[in-house]
Amino acid sequence: MYSNIEDYALIGDCETAALVNRNGSIDWLCWPAFDSDACFTALLGTKDHGRWQITPDGPIKSCKRRYRGHSLILETTLETDDGAVTLIDFMPPRGTASDVVRIVRGDRGTVKMRMELIIRFGFGTAIPWVKRDTDGGVLAICGPDMTVLHTPIETHGENLTTVASFEIKAGDSIPFVLTYGPSHLKVPDAINVDHALKDTEDFWTEWSGRCTYKGEHRDLVMRSLITLKALIYAPSGGIVAAPTTSLPEKLGGSRNWDYRFCWLRDATFTLLVLMNSGYTDEARAWHRWLLRAVAGSPAEMQIMYGIMGQRRLLEWEADWLPGYGGALPVRIGNAAHAQLQLDVYGELIDSFHQTRVARLDLDDGTWAVEGEILDHLASVWNKPDHGIWERRGNGKHYVLSKVMCWVAFDRAIKSAEMFDLKAPLEKWKALRDEIHRDVCEKGFDPRENTFVESYGSDVLDGAILLLPAVGFLPVDDPRVKGTVAAVEKYLMRDGFVLRHDPREVTGEIQPAEGAFLACTLWLAEVYIQMGDIAKAEELFERVVAIANDVGLLAEEYDSGVKRQTGNFPQALTHIALISVAHNLTGAKKPQEKKKERAK
């Protein structure tokens, strides 16, 4: 049996993250970094592939969870016939080592508890050597990896598992701290749990307090911003798309990808919402990461990199894992890093332009880098690529890819003119106009009055909803109105937007994938631009309603079985949610002023 994705909550220390099941089990953790091998891999297998569970030793009557304020401190309250306990889970901001802290707090009565710690390094394959450390900690070592468990509770080994049975009374608290360190170094010192809890709460409270968004959806926005912050690898500034791999886009299917890397597209979108919410430090850190990652020949720029800017992200299959709900294969690494995806050039140059407009200091060499990138783009924009959805196989002339090439030259022209930067403006303007004509002639279907997925295609995709958002055409243009009408006709399922047209025959004998939540929110953005606030709010609230009990969203939603699908939590979904919340607030202010004047 496996748990629904919605059953998980996120904790992290801005270098890695763990997923905590509502039953008190940590089923996923890659240590010491997002892209490291997992030591708890039960999410993609069974408990024998590694997990850490602390739970009542008997039936649970109810479970309620929440994050403490605007923090990443998770509190799970479990009710039994004998009483109630709260499990407090968090990862302190990293010092010399990385810690997972679990505090069992007695709330009512006396509850019998059981702890099971199953450490399996190497994505569930490597059983560590376990022994007592000199200070009484439980030390587990395997190859380069080491963990040490500190707790006042007596533990013992049982079937290659560290276990403990204990009772917790109302008013008592019992800590468990699992710490990671490289095995060739000395064992990390035990931490003071009370200090760690206070430091963690102070860290998140201070960070959350810098948010400049004051609209009616502040709590939703803050939870999404905190989630994005948790996906930033602090040492480098790189932003991962999700902390997981191989959670299937189709339940039981094979579209299972590793998202523990930094997509330029997702990271750029993240940068913009962070910047618009007042988080300039993260924006600067990302900008520095980007310049390091893309340094070198523009022709070799990739769509994604490792968290430190690594370029080779070799893809392989962990064939010993049964997969989430039997979805195979389980993939580690991502071969899409070698794809040509032309849209990233537009997102990149747009982010630089938006950063200048926001008056953030950019590296002195940024404009020179942009010039080289645009020189390269001038020679490749008319080539087929693999598109925003990273289709494998032969490339196509995807409409959004071409539009984002237009964006690249358009934003570079605007930067040059607004900030008096030296540039070949006539050349860039000519290319911008050529690309615009090309898209309007080859990417538009006059019979259906809609832009299509790719040149010559008669199907749509959710990405074409971005055309008015990036300024390619005004929202009142008949072609944009026709495109929105076509999306509503062909891509809507149960009130959500699909990213792929169901009329398309792909040859896959698999259940249909879920609706793409970012696409649903992109349609809400278009409605806002059109002035249809009621429709936008309806879509926004529909997406918010399917978030789990602690406000987290995956990549997709299967409305048939009412399940979230895809990697979790997904940065792109939370980015789109923040953006819609910002724009709804901005759009409603003029309306409210009109109402006041009417009175």
Beta strands, then each sheet from edge to edge (+ up, - down):
strand 1: 8-12
strand 2: 17-21
strand 3: 25-30
strand 4: 38-40
strand 5: 51-56
strand 6: 62-67
strand 7: 74-80
strand 8: 83-90
strand 9: 98-118
strand 10: 129-132
strand 11: 138-142
strand 12: 145-150
strand 13: 156-157
strand 14: 162-169
strand 15: 173-182
strand 16: 232-233
strand 17: 238-239
strand 18: 262-263
strand 19: 304-305
strand 20: 316-317
strand 21: 331-332
strand 22: 444-445
strand 23: 450-451
strand 24: 492-493
strand 25: 496-497
strand 26: 515-516
strand 27: 556-558
strand 28: 563-565
sheet 1: 1+ 2- 3+ 4-
sheet 2: 1+ 2- 3+ 5- 9+ 8- 7+ 6-
sheet 3: 1+ 2- 3+ 5- 9+ 14- 13+
sheet 4: 1+ 2- 3+ 5- 9+ 15- 12+ 11- 10+
sheet 5: 16+ 17-
sheet 6: 18+ 19-
sheet 7: 20+ 21-
sheet 8: 22+ 23-
sheet 9: 24+ 25-
sheet 10: 26+ 27- 28+
end
